[in-house]
Amino acid sequence: MNTKRSEELFARAQQRIPGGVNSPVRAFRSVGGTPRFLRRGSGCRITDADGNTYVDYICSWGPLILGHAFPPVAEAVREALENGSSFGAPTEREVELAERICAAVPSVEMVRLVNSGTEATMSALRLARGFTGRTLTVKFEGCYHGHVDSLLVKAGSGVATLGISGTAGVPEEFARTTIALPYNSVEALEAAFQRHGGEIAAVIVEPVVGNMGCVLPQPGFLEAMRELCTRHGALLIFDEVMTGFRLSLGGAQQIYGIRPDLTTLGKIIGGGLPIAAYGGRADVMRHVAPSGGVYQAGTLSGNPCAVAAGIAMLKHLAEHSGVYERAAAAAEAVCAAAPAGVTVQRAGSMFTFFFTDRSVNSWEDAATCDTQRYAAFFHHLLENGVYFPPSQFEAAFVSAAHDDAAVEQTVAAIRSFRS
């Protein structure tokens, strides 16, 4: 496979961009080799700067559930752009998008639009502290909630891939406001509340984890979390930046029947453009400025182009429930072809091939994976025109645009792998 142009671009990028990329996992650091510089995407396929085409299982890390350049989304963006790219003032479409989010997500009564998943989780935590008057946050090892200072404690995803336990530049005082617990451990959560119950402002969790690979909650885990937060007066925050509108129209909370106090959303609500949101109980959300004293602002929040894309995306999902079945069926077919000695975990249209023989229920389990074997697997697929995540600790995503030909190509590539 010719990669000359990508190699040239990567060399240039490293002169002006730290590590040559604008987000760490793109650098192929854990799998080796040159990252592919992409030129275009259509449906379930992407094409790089050298003209190589791949079946895409990253889907921009989740938002492209309808595939690349989905016509109604592209047309909505074109129409919005003709009327102006940014105003820094309210628009009618912002109201419509907020109404659509509230109608779809069971726990969201009011919502504030922001620009990224990191901004959404940062704002939700500030709101939780302001509402409760408390300081501490509980998170879970291997869950990544954006690069918020206090949450880069035992995070998954790129932090795990790079072998960094936390990160430089975060004061110890910030880290001390976070209690990191093993995912799926009710006992650890009960112990934390027994010791610090009156100080915990919030528990934040990926209800289905995507940032140490796809890890599902064990029966009773989310239920215990909800009960403990209610009993001790803490807020429960579901980080559904990844799972919101992907696992179902109402996200993971609809599937598991758990009602969090606050929810963070992103990815799909922008249809591929940068936008995110946080929302939840109206009595909590009314503490956000200008209604209340918890300040959060953003010039580009509710950007008209991103909002237009989001409306087109959510409208299509609301009117075509079969999207979820089609994407999940394609994911199931791909997962069925996994190599021997690999643990496959799937939630709807997101999945991970864990190169370990044990079930993965926590970061401790995920850390047993053979990352070198995964790297060999990744490059084998890449050479066969299949683009999986360049990290063992990231979930893969399937879109409704993954047709039979794409699935068959993927299955053939997987089955030809020899470790």
Contacts in CASP RR format, 6 or more apart in sequence:
PFRMAT RR
TARGET T0000
AUTHOR 0000-0000-0000
METHOD contacts of the structure
MODEL  1
MNTKRSEELFARAQQRIPGGVNSPVRAFRSVGGTPRFLRRGSGCRITDAD
GNTYVDYICSWGPLILGHAFPPVAEAVREALENGSSFGAPTEREVELAER
ICAAVPSVEMVRLVNSGTEATMSALRLARGFTGRTLTVKFEGCYHGHVDS
LLVKAGSGVATLGISGTAGVPEEFARTTIALPYNSVEALEAAFQRHGGEI
AAVIVEPVVGNMGCVLPQPGFLEAMRELCTRHGALLIFDEVMTGFRLSLG
GAQQIYGIRPDLTTLGKIIGGGLPIAAYGGRADVMRHVAPSGGVYQAGTL
SGNPCAVAAGIAMLKHLAEHSGVYERAAAAAEAVCAAAPAGVTVQRAGSM
FTFFFTDRSVNSWEDAATCDTQRYAAFFHHLLENGVYFPPSQFEAAFVSA
AHDDAAVEQTVAAIRSFRS
1 50 0 8 1.000
1 52 0 8 1.000
1 382 0 8 1.000
1 383 0 8 1.000
2 50 0 8 1.000
2 51 0 8 1.000
2 52 0 8 1.000
3 34 0 8 1.000
3 36 0 8 1.000
3 48 0 8 1.000
3 50 0 8 1.000
3 52 0 8 1.000
4 50 0 8 1.000
5 37 0 8 1.000
5 48 0 8 1.000
5 49 0 8 1.000
5 50 0 8 1.000
6 34 0 8 1.000
6 35 0 8 1.000
6 36 0 8 1.000
6 37 0 8 1.000
6 48 0 8 1.000
6 49 0 8 1.000
6 50 0 8 1.000
7 34 0 8 1.000
9 37 0 8 1.000
9 49 0 8 1.000
10 20 0 8 1.000
10 34 0 8 1.000
10 35 0 8 1.000
10 37 0 8 1.000
13 19 0 8 1.000
13 20 0 8 1.000
13 21 0 8 1.000
14 20 0 8 1.000
19 27 0 8 1.000
20 27 0 8 1.000
21 27 0 8 1.000
21 35 0 8 1.000
24 158 0 8 1.000
24 161 0 8 1.000
24 162 0 8 1.000
25 157 0 8 1.000
25 158 0 8 1.000
25 161 0 8 1.000
25 389 0 8 1.000
25 390 0 8 1.000
25 391 0 8 1.000
25 394 0 8 1.000
26 35 0 8 1.000
26 390 0 8 1.000
27 35 0 8 1.000
28 34 0 8 1.000
28 35 0 8 1.000
28 390 0 8 1.000
29 161 0 8 1.000
29 162 0 8 1.000
30 161 0 8 1.000
30 162 0 8 1.000
30 371 0 8 1.000
30 375 0 8 1.000
30 390 0 8 1.000
30 391 0 8 1.000
30 392 0 8 1.000
31 374 0 8 1.000
31 375 0 8 1.000
31 378 0 8 1.000
31 379 0 8 1.000
31 390 0 8 1.000
31 391 0 8 1.000
32 375 0 8 1.000
32 379 0 8 1.000
33 379 0 8 1.000
35 390 0 8 1.000
36 48 0 8 1.000
36 49 0 8 1.000
36 52 0 8 1.000
36 54 0 8 1.000
36 382 0 8 1.000
36 387 0 8 1.000
37 48 0 8 1.000
37 49 0 8 1.000
38 46 0 8 1.000
38 47 0 8 1.000
38 48 0 8 1.000
38 49 0 8 1.000
39 47 0 8 1.000
39 48 0 8 1.000
39 49 0 8 1.000
39 51 0 8 1.000
40 46 0 8 1.000
40 47 0 8 1.000
40 68 0 8 1.000
40 69 0 8 1.000
41 47 0 8 1.000
41 56 0 8 1.000
41 68 0 8 1.000
41 69 0 8 1.000
42 68 0 8 1.000
42 69 0 8 1.000
43 67 0 8 1.000
43 68 0 8 1.000
43 69 0 8 1.000
43 70 0 8 1.000
43 399 0 8 1.000
43 401 0 8 1.000
44 55 0 8 1.000
44 56 0 8 1.000
44 67 0 8 1.000
44 68 0 8 1.000
44 399 0 8 1.000
44 401 0 8 1.000
44 402 0 8 1.000
44 403 0 8 1.000
44 406 0 8 1.000
45 53 0 8 1.000
45 54 0 8 1.000
45 55 0 8 1.000
45 56 0 8 1.000
45 68 0 8 1.000
45 406 0 8 1.000
46 53 0 8 1.000
46 54 0 8 1.000
46 56 0 8 1.000
46 68 0 8 1.000
46 387 0 8 1.000
47 53 0 8 1.000
47 54 0 8 1.000
48 54 0 8 1.000
52 385 0 8 1.000
53 385 0 8 1.000
54 382 0 8 1.000
54 385 0 8 1.000
54 386 0 8 1.000
54 387 0 8 1.000
55 385 0 8 1.000
55 386 0 8 1.000
55 387 0 8 1.000
55 402 0 8 1.000
55 406 0 8 1.000
55 409 0 8 1.000
55 410 0 8 1.000
56 64 0 8 1.000
56 68 0 8 1.000
56 387 0 8 1.000
56 399 0 8 1.000
57 334 0 8 1.000
57 386 0 8 1.000
57 387 0 8 1.000
57 388 0 8 1.000
57 389 0 8 1.000
57 396 0 8 1.000
57 397 0 8 1.000
57 398 0 8 1.000
57 410 0 8 1.000
58 387 0 8 1.000
58 388 0 8 1.000
58 389 0 8 1.000
58 396 0 8 1.000
58 397 0 8 1.000
59 65 0 8 1.000
59 67 0 8 1.000
59 397 0 8 1.000
59 398 0 8 1.000
59 399 0 8 1.000
60 267 0 8 1.000
60 272 0 8 1.000
61 242 0 8 1.000
61 267 0 8 1.000
61 394 0 8 1.000
61 397 0 8 1.000
62 242 0 8 1.000
62 246 0 8 1.000
62 267 0 8 1.000
62 268 0 8 1.000
62 350 0 8 1.000
62 397 0 8 1.000
63 266 0 8 1.000
63 267 0 8 1.000
63 268 0 8 1.000
63 270 0 8 1.000
63 271 0 8 1.000
63 272 0 8 1.000
64 70 0 8 1.000
64 271 0 8 1.000
64 272 0 8 1.000
64 397 0 8 1.000
64 399 0 8 1.000
65 245 0 8 1.000
65 246 0 8 1.000
65 268 0 8 1.000
65 313 0 8 1.000
65 317 0 8 1.000
65 323 0 8 1.000
65 327 0 8 1.000
65 349 0 8 1.000
65 397 0 8 1.000
65 399 0 8 1.000
65 400 0 8 1.000
66 73 0 8 1.000
66 271 0 8 1.000
66 313 0 8 1.000
66 316 0 8 1.000
66 317 0 8 1.000
66 323 0 8 1.000
66 399 0 8 1.000
66 400 0 8 1.000
66 401 0 8 1.000
67 399 0 8 1.000
67 400 0 8 1.000
67 401 0 8 1.000
68 401 0 8 1.000
70 271 0 8 1.000
70 313 0 8 1.000
70 316 0 8 1.000
70 401 0 8 1.000
72 312 0 8 1.000
72 315 0 8 1.000
72 316 0 8 1.000
73 271 0 8 1.000
73 272 0 8 1.000
73 309 0 8 1.000
73 310 0 8 1.000
73 312 0 8 1.000
73 313 0 8 1.000
73 316 0 8 1.000
75 312 0 8 1.000
76 308 0 8 1.000
76 309 0 8 1.000
76 310 0 8 1.000
76 311 0 8 1.000
76 312 0 8 1.000
77 273 0 8 1.000
77 305 0 8 1.000
77 308 0 8 1.000
77 309 0 8 1.000
79 308 0 8 1.000
80 93 0 8 1.000
80 304 0 8 1.000
80 305 0 8 1.000
80 307 0 8 1.000
80 308 0 8 1.000
80 309 0 8 1.000
81 305 0 8 1.000
83 304 0 8 1.000
84 304 0 8 1.000
85 303 0 8 1.000
85 304 0 8 1.000
85 305 0 8 1.000
86 299 0 8 1.000
86 300 0 8 1.000
86 303 0 8 1.000
86 304 0 8 1.000
87 304 0 8 1.000
88 299 0 8 1.000
88 300 0 8 1.000
91 302 0 8 1.000
91 304 0 8 1.000
91 307 0 8 1.000
93 304 0 8 1.000
93 307 0 8 1.000
93 308 0 8 1.000
93 311 0 8 1.000
94 113 0 8 1.000
94 302 0 8 1.000
94 307 0 8 1.000
96 311 0 8 1.000
97 113 0 8 1.000
97 269 0 8 1.000
97 302 0 8 1.000
97 307 0 8 1.000
97 310 0 8 1.000
97 311 0 8 1.000
97 314 0 8 1.000
98 110 0 8 1.000
98 111 0 8 1.000
98 113 0 8 1.000
100 311 0 8 1.000
100 314 0 8 1.000
100 315 0 8 1.000
100 318 0 8 1.000
101 108 0 8 1.000
101 111 0 8 1.000
101 265 0 8 1.000
101 269 0 8 1.000
101 277 0 8 1.000
101 314 0 8 1.000
102 108 0 8 1.000
102 109 0 8 1.000
102 110 0 8 1.000
102 111 0 8 1.000
104 245 0 8 1.000
104 249 0 8 1.000
104 250 0 8 1.000
104 314 0 8 1.000
104 318 0 8 1.000
105 240 0 8 1.000
105 244 0 8 1.000
105 250 0 8 1.000
105 251 0 8 1.000
105 253 0 8 1.000
105 254 0 8 1.000
105 263 0 8 1.000
105 265 0 8 1.000
106 250 0 8 1.000
106 253 0 8 1.000
106 254 0 8 1.000
106 257 0 8 1.000
106 259 0 8 1.000
107 238 0 8 1.000
107 253 0 8 1.000
107 259 0 8 1.000
107 260 0 8 1.000
107 261 0 8 1.000
107 263 0 8 1.000
107 280 0 8 1.000
107 281 0 8 1.000
108 263 0 8 1.000
108 279 0 8 1.000
108 280 0 8 1.000
109 279 0 8 1.000
109 280 0 8 1.000
109 281 0 8 1.000
109 282 0 8 1.000
109 285 0 8 1.000
110 279 0 8 1.000
110 280 0 8 1.000
110 281 0 8 1.000
110 282 0 8 1.000
110 285 0 8 1.000
110 286 0 8 1.000
111 265 0 8 1.000
111 277 0 8 1.000
111 278 0 8 1.000
111 279 0 8 1.000
111 280 0 8 1.000
111 285 0 8 1.000
112 123 0 8 1.000
112 277 0 8 1.000
112 278 0 8 1.000
112 279 0 8 1.000
112 285 0 8 1.000
112 288 0 8 1.000
112 296 0 8 1.000
112 301 0 8 1.000
113 275 0 8 1.000
113 276 0 8 1.000
113 277 0 8 1.000
113 301 0 8 1.000
113 302 0 8 1.000
113 307 0 8 1.000
114 120 0 8 1.000
114 123 0 8 1.000
114 275 0 8 1.000
114 276 0 8 1.000
114 277 0 8 1.000
114 278 0 8 1.000
114 296 0 8 1.000
114 298 0 8 1.000
114 301 0 8 1.000
115 274 0 8 1.000
115 275 0 8 1.000
115 276 0 8 1.000
115 298 0 8 1.000
115 300 0 8 1.000
115 301 0 8 1.000
115 303 0 8 1.000
116 274 0 8 1.000
116 276 0 8 1.000
117 146 0 8 1.000
117 241 0 8 1.000
117 264 0 8 1.000
117 266 0 8 1.000
117 276 0 8 1.000
118 145 0 8 1.000
118 146 0 8 1.000
118 147 0 8 1.000
118 148 0 8 1.000
119 276 0 8 1.000
120 241 0 8 1.000
120 264 0 8 1.000
120 265 0 8 1.000
120 266 0 8 1.000
120 276 0 8 1.000
120 277 0 8 1.000
120 278 0 8 1.000
121 145 0 8 1.000
121 146 0 8 1.000
121 148 0 8 1.000
121 151 0 8 1.000
121 204 0 8 1.000
121 237 0 8 1.000
121 239 0 8 1.000
121 241 0 8 1.000
121 264 0 8 1.000
121 278 0 8 1.000
122 148 0 8 1.000
123 278 0 8 1.000
123 288 0 8 1.000
123 296 0 8 1.000
124 202 0 8 1.000
124 204 0 8 1.000
124 237 0 8 1.000
124 262 0 8 1.000
124 264 0 8 1.000
124 278 0 8 1.000
124 279 0 8 1.000
125 137 0 8 1.000
125 148 0 8 1.000
125 150 0 8 1.000
125 151 0 8 1.000
125 201 0 8 1.000
125 202 0 8 1.000
125 204 0 8 1.000
125 237 0 8 1.000
126 294 0 8 1.000
126 296 0 8 1.000
127 262 0 8 1.000
127 278 0 8 1.000
127 284 0 8 1.000
127 285 0 8 1.000
127 287 0 8 1.000
127 288 0 8 1.000
127 294 0 8 1.000
127 296 0 8 1.000
128 137 0 8 1.000
128 201 0 8 1.000
128 202 0 8 1.000
128 234 0 8 1.000
128 235 0 8 1.000
128 237 0 8 1.000
128 261 0 8 1.000
128 262 0 8 1.000
128 284 0 8 1.000
129 135 0 8 1.000
129 201 0 8 1.000
129 202 0 8 1.000
130 201 0 8 1.000
130 287 0 8 1.000
130 293 0 8 1.000
130 294 0 8 1.000
131 201 0 8 1.000
131 235 0 8 1.000
131 284 0 8 1.000
131 287 0 8 1.000
131 294 0 8 1.000
132 201 0 8 1.000
132 202 0 8 1.000
132 233 0 8 1.000
132 234 0 8 1.000
132 235 0 8 1.000
133 201 0 8 1.000
134 198 0 8 1.000
134 199 0 8 1.000
134 200 0 8 1.000
134 201 0 8 1.000
134 234 0 8 1.000
135 177 0 8 1.000
135 199 0 8 1.000
135 201 0 8 1.000
136 177 0 8 1.000
136 178 0 8 1.000
136 179 0 8 1.000
136 196 0 8 1.000
136 199 0 8 1.000
136 200 0 8 1.000
136 201 0 8 1.000
137 150 0 8 1.000
137 151 0 8 1.000
137 177 0 8 1.000
137 178 0 8 1.000
137 179 0 8 1.000
137 200 0 8 1.000
137 201 0 8 1.000
137 202 0 8 1.000
137 203 0 8 1.000
137 204 0 8 1.000
138 178 0 8 1.000
138 179 0 8 1.000
138 181 0 8 1.000
138 189 0 8 1.000
138 192 0 8 1.000
138 200 0 8 1.000
138 202 0 8 1.000
138 203 0 8 1.000
138 204 0 8 1.000
138 234 0 8 1.000
139 145 0 8 1.000
139 151 0 8 1.000
139 153 0 8 1.000
139 154 0 8 1.000
139 178 0 8 1.000
139 179 0 8 1.000
139 180 0 8 1.000
139 181 0 8 1.000
139 203 0 8 1.000
139 204 0 8 1.000
139 205 0 8 1.000
140 180 0 8 1.000
140 181 0 8 1.000
140 182 0 8 1.000
140 183 0 8 1.000
140 205 0 8 1.000
140 206 0 8 1.000
140 209 0 8 1.000
141 154 0 8 1.000
141 156 0 8 1.000
141 180 0 8 1.000
141 181 0 8 1.000
141 182 0 8 1.000
141 183 0 8 1.000
141 362 0 8 1.000
141 363 0 8 1.000
141 364 0 8 1.000
142 154 0 8 1.000
142 155 0 8 1.000
142 156 0 8 1.000
142 157 0 8 1.000
142 160 0 8 1.000
142 183 0 8 1.000
142 209 0 8 1.000
142 211 0 8 1.000
142 212 0 8 1.000
142 363 0 8 1.000
142 366 0 8 1.000
143 155 0 8 1.000
143 156 0 8 1.000
143 183 0 8 1.000
143 204 0 8 1.000
143 205 0 8 1.000
143 206 0 8 1.000
143 209 0 8 1.000
143 211 0 8 1.000
143 212 0 8 1.000
143 239 0 8 1.000
144 151 0 8 1.000
144 155 0 8 1.000
144 156 0 8 1.000
144 157 0 8 1.000
144 158 0 8 1.000
144 159 0 8 1.000
144 206 0 8 1.000
144 210 0 8 1.000
144 211 0 8 1.000
144 212 0 8 1.000
145 151 0 8 1.000
145 155 0 8 1.000
145 204 0 8 1.000
145 206 0 8 1.000
145 239 0 8 1.000
145 264 0 8 1.000
146 152 0 8 1.000
146 155 0 8 1.000
147 167 0 8 1.000
149 170 0 8 1.000
149 171 0 8 1.000
149 174 0 8 1.000
150 170 0 8 1.000
150 174 0 8 1.000
150 175 0 8 1.000
150 177 0 8 1.000
150 178 0 8 1.000
151 178 0 8 1.000
151 204 0 8 1.000
152 159 0 8 1.000
152 166 0 8 1.000
152 167 0 8 1.000
152 170 0 8 1.000
153 166 0 8 1.000
153 175 0 8 1.000
153 178 0 8 1.000
153 180 0 8 1.000
154 165 0 8 1.000
154 166 0 8 1.000
154 180 0 8 1.000
154 363 0 8 1.000
155 166 0 8 1.000
155 211 0 8 1.000
156 211 0 8 1.000
156 212 0 8 1.000
156 363 0 8 1.000
156 393 0 8 1.000
157 210 0 8 1.000
157 211 0 8 1.000
157 212 0 8 1.000
157 391 0 8 1.000
157 393 0 8 1.000
157 394 0 8 1.000
158 211 0 8 1.000
158 391 0 8 1.000
158 393 0 8 1.000
158 394 0 8 1.000
159 165 0 8 1.000
159 166 0 8 1.000
159 167 0 8 1.000
160 212 0 8 1.000
160 363 0 8 1.000
160 366 0 8 1.000
160 367 0 8 1.000
160 393 0 8 1.000
161 391 0 8 1.000
161 392 0 8 1.000
161 393 0 8 1.000
161 394 0 8 1.000
166 175 0 8 1.000
179 192 0 8 1.000
179 196 0 8 1.000
179 200 0 8 1.000
181 188 0 8 1.000
181 189 0 8 1.000
181 192 0 8 1.000
182 188 0 8 1.000
182 362 0 8 1.000
182 363 0 8 1.000
182 364 0 8 1.000
183 205 0 8 1.000
183 209 0 8 1.000
183 212 0 8 1.000
183 215 0 8 1.000
183 361 0 8 1.000
183 362 0 8 1.000
183 363 0 8 1.000
184 215 0 8 1.000
184 217 0 8 1.000
184 218 0 8 1.000
184 221 0 8 1.000
184 361 0 8 1.000
184 362 0 8 1.000
185 362 0 8 1.000
186 220 0 8 1.000
186 221 0 8 1.000
186 224 0 8 1.000
189 203 0 8 1.000
189 224 0 8 1.000
189 225 0 8 1.000
189 228 0 8 1.000
190 224 0 8 1.000
190 228 0 8 1.000
192 200 0 8 1.000
193 200 0 8 1.000
193 228 0 8 1.000
193 231 0 8 1.000
193 232 0 8 1.000
193 234 0 8 1.000
197 232 0 8 1.000
197 234 0 8 1.000
198 232 0 8 1.000
198 233 0 8 1.000
198 234 0 8 1.000
200 232 0 8 1.000
200 234 0 8 1.000
201 234 0 8 1.000
201 235 0 8 1.000
202 229 0 8 1.000
202 234 0 8 1.000
202 235 0 8 1.000
202 236 0 8 1.000
202 237 0 8 1.000
202 262 0 8 1.000
203 225 0 8 1.000
203 228 0 8 1.000
203 229 0 8 1.000
203 234 0 8 1.000
203 235 0 8 1.000
203 236 0 8 1.000
203 237 0 8 1.000
204 237 0 8 1.000
204 239 0 8 1.000
205 222 0 8 1.000
205 225 0 8 1.000
205 236 0 8 1.000
205 237 0 8 1.000
205 238 0 8 1.000
205 239 0 8 1.000
206 238 0 8 1.000
206 239 0 8 1.000
206 240 0 8 1.000
206 242 0 8 1.000
206 243 0 8 1.000
207 217 0 8 1.000
207 222 0 8 1.000
207 238 0 8 1.000
207 239 0 8 1.000
207 240 0 8 1.000
207 243 0 8 1.000
207 252 0 8 1.000
207 253 0 8 1.000
207 256 0 8 1.000
207 258 0 8 1.000
208 214 0 8 1.000
208 215 0 8 1.000
208 216 0 8 1.000
208 217 0 8 1.000
208 242 0 8 1.000
208 243 0 8 1.000
208 247 0 8 1.000
208 252 0 8 1.000
208 347 0 8 1.000
208 350 0 8 1.000
209 215 0 8 1.000
209 216 0 8 1.000
210 242 0 8 1.000
210 350 0 8 1.000
210 352 0 8 1.000
210 394 0 8 1.000
210 395 0 8 1.000
211 242 0 8 1.000
211 393 0 8 1.000
211 394 0 8 1.000
211 395 0 8 1.000
212 360 0 8 1.000
212 363 0 8 1.000
212 366 0 8 1.000
212 393 0 8 1.000
213 345 0 8 1.000
213 352 0 8 1.000
213 354 0 8 1.000
213 360 0 8 1.000
213 366 0 8 1.000
213 392 0 8 1.000
213 393 0 8 1.000
213 394 0 8 1.000
213 395 0 8 1.000
214 345 0 8 1.000
214 346 0 8 1.000
214 347 0 8 1.000
214 350 0 8 1.000
214 351 0 8 1.000
214 352 0 8 1.000
214 395 0 8 1.000
214 396 0 8 1.000
215 345 0 8 1.000
215 352 0 8 1.000
215 360 0 8 1.000
215 361 0 8 1.000
215 362 0 8 1.000
215 366 0 8 1.000
216 345 0 8 1.000
216 347 0 8 1.000
217 256 0 8 1.000
218 361 0 8 1.000
222 256 0 8 1.000
222 258 0 8 1.000
223 258 0 8 1.000
225 236 0 8 1.000
225 258 0 8 1.000
226 236 0 8 1.000
226 258 0 8 1.000
226 259 0 8 1.000
226 260 0 8 1.000
228 234 0 8 1.000
229 235 0 8 1.000
229 236 0 8 1.000
229 261 0 8 1.000
230 236 0 8 1.000
235 261 0 8 1.000
235 262 0 8 1.000
235 284 0 8 1.000
236 258 0 8 1.000
236 260 0 8 1.000
236 261 0 8 1.000
236 262 0 8 1.000
237 260 0 8 1.000
237 261 0 8 1.000
237 262 0 8 1.000
237 263 0 8 1.000
237 264 0 8 1.000
238 252 0 8 1.000
238 253 0 8 1.000
238 258 0 8 1.000
238 260 0 8 1.000
238 262 0 8 1.000
238 263 0 8 1.000
238 264 0 8 1.000
239 264 0 8 1.000
240 251 0 8 1.000
240 252 0 8 1.000
240 253 0 8 1.000
240 263 0 8 1.000
240 264 0 8 1.000
240 265 0 8 1.000
240 266 0 8 1.000
241 264 0 8 1.000
241 265 0 8 1.000
241 266 0 8 1.000
241 267 0 8 1.000
241 276 0 8 1.000
242 267 0 8 1.000
242 350 0 8 1.000
242 395 0 8 1.000
243 251 0 8 1.000
243 252 0 8 1.000
243 347 0 8 1.000
243 350 0 8 1.000
244 250 0 8 1.000
244 251 0 8 1.000
244 252 0 8 1.000
244 265 0 8 1.000
244 266 0 8 1.000
244 267 0 8 1.000
244 268 0 8 1.000
245 251 0 8 1.000
245 265 0 8 1.000
245 267 0 8 1.000
245 268 0 8 1.000
245 269 0 8 1.000
245 313 0 8 1.000
245 314 0 8 1.000
245 317 0 8 1.000
246 267 0 8 1.000
246 268 0 8 1.000
246 349 0 8 1.000
246 350 0 8 1.000
246 397 0 8 1.000
247 255 0 8 1.000
247 324 0 8 1.000
247 347 0 8 1.000
247 348 0 8 1.000
247 349 0 8 1.000
247 350 0 8 1.000
248 254 0 8 1.000
248 255 0 8 1.000
248 324 0 8 1.000
249 317 0 8 1.000
249 318 0 8 1.000
249 321 0 8 1.000
249 324 0 8 1.000
252 347 0 8 1.000
253 259 0 8 1.000
253 260 0 8 1.000
253 263 0 8 1.000
260 280 0 8 1.000
261 280 0 8 1.000
261 281 0 8 1.000
261 284 0 8 1.000
262 278 0 8 1.000
262 279 0 8 1.000
262 280 0 8 1.000
262 281 0 8 1.000
262 284 0 8 1.000
263 278 0 8 1.000
263 279 0 8 1.000
263 280 0 8 1.000
264 276 0 8 1.000
264 277 0 8 1.000
264 278 0 8 1.000
264 279 0 8 1.000
265 276 0 8 1.000
265 277 0 8 1.000
265 278 0 8 1.000
265 279 0 8 1.000
266 275 0 8 1.000
266 276 0 8 1.000
266 277 0 8 1.000
267 276 0 8 1.000
268 310 0 8 1.000
268 313 0 8 1.000
268 314 0 8 1.000
268 317 0 8 1.000
269 275 0 8 1.000
269 276 0 8 1.000
269 277 0 8 1.000
269 310 0 8 1.000
269 313 0 8 1.000
269 314 0 8 1.000
270 306 0 8 1.000
270 307 0 8 1.000
270 309 0 8 1.000
270 310 0 8 1.000
270 313 0 8 1.000
271 309 0 8 1.000
271 310 0 8 1.000
271 312 0 8 1.000
271 313 0 8 1.000
272 309 0 8 1.000
273 303 0 8 1.000
273 305 0 8 1.000
273 306 0 8 1.000
273 309 0 8 1.000
273 310 0 8 1.000
274 303 0 8 1.000
274 306 0 8 1.000
275 302 0 8 1.000
275 303 0 8 1.000
275 306 0 8 1.000
275 307 0 8 1.000
275 309 0 8 1.000
275 310 0 8 1.000
279 285 0 8 1.000
285 291 0 8 1.000
286 292 0 8 1.000
287 293 0 8 1.000
287 294 0 8 1.000
288 294 0 8 1.000
288 296 0 8 1.000
289 295 0 8 1.000
289 296 0 8 1.000
289 297 0 8 1.000
316 323 0 8 1.000
317 323 0 8 1.000
322 400 0 8 1.000
323 400 0 8 1.000
324 348 0 8 1.000
324 349 0 8 1.000
326 400 0 8 1.000
327 348 0 8 1.000
327 349 0 8 1.000
327 398 0 8 1.000
327 399 0 8 1.000
327 400 0 8 1.000
327 402 0 8 1.000
328 348 0 8 1.000
328 349 0 8 1.000
328 398 0 8 1.000
330 349 0 8 1.000
330 398 0 8 1.000
330 402 0 8 1.000
330 406 0 8 1.000
330 407 0 8 1.000
331 346 0 8 1.000
331 348 0 8 1.000
331 349 0 8 1.000
331 350 0 8 1.000
331 351 0 8 1.000
331 398 0 8 1.000
332 346 0 8 1.000
333 407 0 8 1.000
333 411 0 8 1.000
334 351 0 8 1.000
334 398 0 8 1.000
334 407 0 8 1.000
334 410 0 8 1.000
334 411 0 8 1.000
334 414 0 8 1.000
335 344 0 8 1.000
335 346 0 8 1.000
335 351 0 8 1.000
335 353 0 8 1.000
336 411 0 8 1.000
337 410 0 8 1.000
337 411 0 8 1.000
337 414 0 8 1.000
337 415 0 8 1.000
338 344 0 8 1.000
338 353 0 8 1.000
338 414 0 8 1.000
339 353 0 8 1.000
339 377 0 8 1.000
339 414 0 8 1.000
339 417 0 8 1.000
339 419 0 8 1.000
341 355 0 8 1.000
341 357 0 8 1.000
342 353 0 8 1.000
342 354 0 8 1.000
342 355 0 8 1.000
342 356 0 8 1.000
343 353 0 8 1.000
343 354 0 8 1.000
343 356 0 8 1.000
343 357 0 8 1.000
343 358 0 8 1.000
343 359 0 8 1.000
343 360 0 8 1.000
344 351 0 8 1.000
344 352 0 8 1.000
344 353 0 8 1.000
344 354 0 8 1.000
345 351 0 8 1.000
345 352 0 8 1.000
345 354 0 8 1.000
345 359 0 8 1.000
345 360 0 8 1.000
346 352 0 8 1.000
349 397 0 8 1.000
349 398 0 8 1.000
349 399 0 8 1.000
350 395 0 8 1.000
350 396 0 8 1.000
350 397 0 8 1.000
350 398 0 8 1.000
351 395 0 8 1.000
351 396 0 8 1.000
351 398 0 8 1.000
352 360 0 8 1.000
352 394 0 8 1.000
352 395 0 8 1.000
352 396 0 8 1.000
353 374 0 8 1.000
353 377 0 8 1.000
353 388 0 8 1.000
353 396 0 8 1.000
354 360 0 8 1.000
354 366 0 8 1.000
354 369 0 8 1.000
354 392 0 8 1.000
355 369 0 8 1.000
355 370 0 8 1.000
355 371 0 8 1.000
355 373 0 8 1.000
355 374 0 8 1.000
355 377 0 8 1.000
355 392 0 8 1.000
356 365 0 8 1.000
356 366 0 8 1.000
356 368 0 8 1.000
356 369 0 8 1.000
356 370 0 8 1.000
358 365 0 8 1.000
358 368 0 8 1.000
359 365 0 8 1.000
360 366 0 8 1.000
366 392 0 8 1.000
366 393 0 8 1.000
369 392 0 8 1.000
369 393 0 8 1.000
371 392 0 8 1.000
373 419 0 8 1.000
374 392 0 8 1.000
376 417 0 8 1.000
376 419 0 8 1.000
377 388 0 8 1.000
377 417 0 8 1.000
377 419 0 8 1.000
378 388 0 8 1.000
378 389 0 8 1.000
378 390 0 8 1.000
380 413 0 8 1.000
380 416 0 8 1.000
380 417 0 8 1.000
381 387 0 8 1.000
381 388 0 8 1.000
381 410 0 8 1.000
381 413 0 8 1.000
381 414 0 8 1.000
381 417 0 8 1.000
382 388 0 8 1.000
384 409 0 8 1.000
384 412 0 8 1.000
384 413 0 8 1.000
384 416 0 8 1.000
385 409 0 8 1.000
385 413 0 8 1.000
386 409 0 8 1.000
386 410 0 8 1.000
386 413 0 8 1.000
386 414 0 8 1.000
388 396 0 8 1.000
389 395 0 8 1.000
389 396 0 8 1.000
END
